[in-house]
Structure formats: C-alpha cells, structure tokens
Amino acid sequence: MLGSFPTLSLKERDRRRRLTRKLMKDSSLDCLLVAGLKGREKYESYFTNEYAQGIVVFPMDKEPFM
C-alpha cells in the first residue's frame, strides 16, 4: 500500500509506554511533549503507533494524545 508504514503490535506499544513511564518516574517528570512535526525522525510514532506530524502529550498517568 502506497504511503503506509509498519505498525506495532499492542504488546510492543505497551512495552514502549511502560519503559517511557519508568524513565519519567526516574526523572521526576509528570509529562512529556514529543514533537514529530516535519522532521526526518517520527518520534511521535514511537509512542502512538501513528504518524501524526505533530506533537504528542504523554502524561504519566493517562493515555498519550495528539
């Protein structure tokens, strides 16, 4: 399919979120802002499993949102 990209399993997505929350806890962070925007690296997709071309808000105790 043209323009598509690989997606992660829910198990992998949850593993990444657990690791991120551990990092946040160890760093005393309540929230992360992850920018994807128009750059080559799509950091936001690491957390959302979607290509947003935007910013993801990753709260410690809630689901990430765009």
Protein Blocks (a to p, Z undefined) as FASTA:
>chain_A
ZZiacdddfklmmmmmmmmmmmmmmnopabdcddfklmfblfklmmnopafkpaddddfk
bccdZZ
